[in-house]
Amino acid sequence: MTSDSLDRQTAQRLGSLLQSHRADLGITQEKVALAAGISRQHYQQMEYGYSDRATRNPSNPKLRSLMSVVAILEIPREEVLKALWPDEKDDGVDE
């Protein structure tokens, strides 16, 4: 794994977050992908947490793609950060 890619657990946590919010909104993967300007396959890989299901390499979406999807799914950024870094403690201080 390179230093710029997500590890499997992180990619899967992020994927679960995306899937949960999409299901809550009752929209399809295809609609999310179309609105975000990415392919359905790319979005599906983000939800599954894999860039390649055969090799099971973790997904590593571009920040622009991820932030587009997060906005479409109306996910608070705090939830995204918690999915990416679950062990970080919130000290309540805004920087």
Buried (B, 14 or more C-beta within 10 A) or exposed (E): EEEEBBEBEBBBBBBBBBBBBBEEEEBEBEBBBBBBEBEBEBBBBBBBBBBEEEEEBBBBBEEEBBBBBBEBBEBEEEBBEBBBEEEEEEEEEEE
